[in-house]
Amino acid sequence: MSKHQPESGTSKSSDVDQICISGKRGTRCLRFREAPGGLQGWDGDKPDLKFSR
C-alpha cells in the first residue's frame, strides 16, 4: 500500500491522501478527504469507499 504525501507547505485539514488497494480485480487508487462522520474515498470525481468513525 502506498500513500501520497502532500507537498511541503500545503498542510491543511482539506489535504488529500491517496491510498492504493490491491485486490483480485487489480489495483485501485482512491483519494480520501474528511467527511462528516469519517473519510470519503473518491475515484476521480465519483464518491467511492467511505470509512466511518
KEKE-3310 file (N, C-alpha, C; in steps of 0.2 Angstrom, whole numbers, plus 5000, padded with zeros to 4 digits):
npx = (5004:5003:5005:5001:5011:5007:5013:5027:5022:5009:5000:4985:4968:4961:4969:4973:4974:4981:4977:4982:4974:4976:4969:4959:4953:4962:4972:4967:4967:4962:4957:4956:4946:4942:4925:4909:4908:4918:4929:4929:4931:4937:4935:4942:4931:4920:4911:4917:4923:4919:4924:4919:4918)
npy = (4994:5011:5028:5044:5059:5075:5090:5100:5113:5114:5109:5106:5105:5100:5092:5080:5063:5049:5032:5016:5001:4984:4971:4956:4960:4969:4984:4998:5016:5027:5044:5052:5061:5071:5069:5071:5062:5053:5047:5050:5041:5044:5041:5048:5059:5054:5048:5035:5022:5023:5027:5025:5033)
npz = (5000:4996:5000:4996:4999:5004:4996:5004:5015:5012:5021:5027:5034:5023:5015:5003:5003:4995:4993:4988:4984:4982:4974:4970:4958:4953:4955:4964:4966:4977:4982:4998:5008:5023:5029:5035:5050:5046:5033:5016:5001:4985:4968:4955:4950:4957:4971:4982:4991:5009:5025:5041:5057)
capx = (5000:5007:5002:5004:5012:5006:5019:5028:5019:5002:4996:4978:4963:4957:4973:4970:4979:4979:4979:4981:4972:4977:4964:4958:4951:4968:4974:4963:4969:4957:4959:4952:4945:4937:4918:4905:4907:4923:4933:4926:4936:4935:4939:4941:4926:4915:4912:4918:4923:4918:4926:4915:4922)
capy = (5000:5017:5034:5051:5064:5082:5094:5104:5120:5114:5105:5109:5099:5098:5089:5074:5057:5044:5025:5011:4995:4979:4965:4951:4964:4974:4989:5005:5021:5032:5049:5052:5068:5071:5070:5071:5055:5049:5049:5048:5040:5047:5038:5053:5064:5050:5045:5028:5019:5028:5025:5029:5033)
capz = (5000:4996:5002:4993:5004:5001:4996:5010:5015:5010:5026:5029:5035:5017:5011:5000:5004:4990:4995:4983:4987:4978:4975:4964:4951:4951:4960:4963:4970:4979:4986:5004:5012:5028:5028:5042:5052:5044:5027:5010:4996:4978:4962:4950:4953:4959:4978:4982:4998:5014:5031:5046:5064)
cpx = (5004:5002:5005:5005:5011:5013:5020:5025:5012:4998:4990:4974:4960:4962:4971:4976:4976:4981:4977:4979:4972:4972:4964:4957:4957:4969:4969:4966:4964:4960:4954:4952:4941:4930:4915:4905:4913:4927:4929:4931:4933:4939:4937:4937:4920:4916:4913:4918:4923:4920:4922:4919:4917)
cpy = (5006:5023:5040:5056:5071:5086:5098:5111:5120:5110:5109:5103:5097:5094:5082:5069:5052:5037:5021:5005:4990:4973:4961:4955:4969:4979:4996:5010:5026:5038:5050:5059:5067:5072:5069:5063:5051:5051:5046:5047:5042:5043:5043:5058:5060:5047:5038:5025:5024:5024:5029:5028:5030)
cpz = (5000:4997:4999:4998:5001:5001:5002:5009:5013:5015:5028:5030:5029:5013:5009:5001:4999:4993:4989:4986:4981:4979:4969:4957:4949:4956:4958:4968:4971:4983:4992:5006:5018:5026:5035:5044:5050:5038:5021:5005:4989:4973:4956:4954:4956:4966:4977:4989:5003:5021:5037:5053:5069)
residu = (MET:SER:LYS:HIS:GLN:PRO:GLU:SER:GLY:THR:SER:LYS:SER:SER:ASP:VAL:ASP:GLN:ILE:CYS:ILE:SER:GLY:LYS:ARG:GLY:THR:ARG:CYS:LEU:ARG:PHE:ARG:GLU:ALA:PRO:GLY:GLY:LEU:GLN:GLY:TRP:ASP:GLY:ASP:LYS:PRO:ASP:LEU:LYS:PHE:SER:ARG)
# end
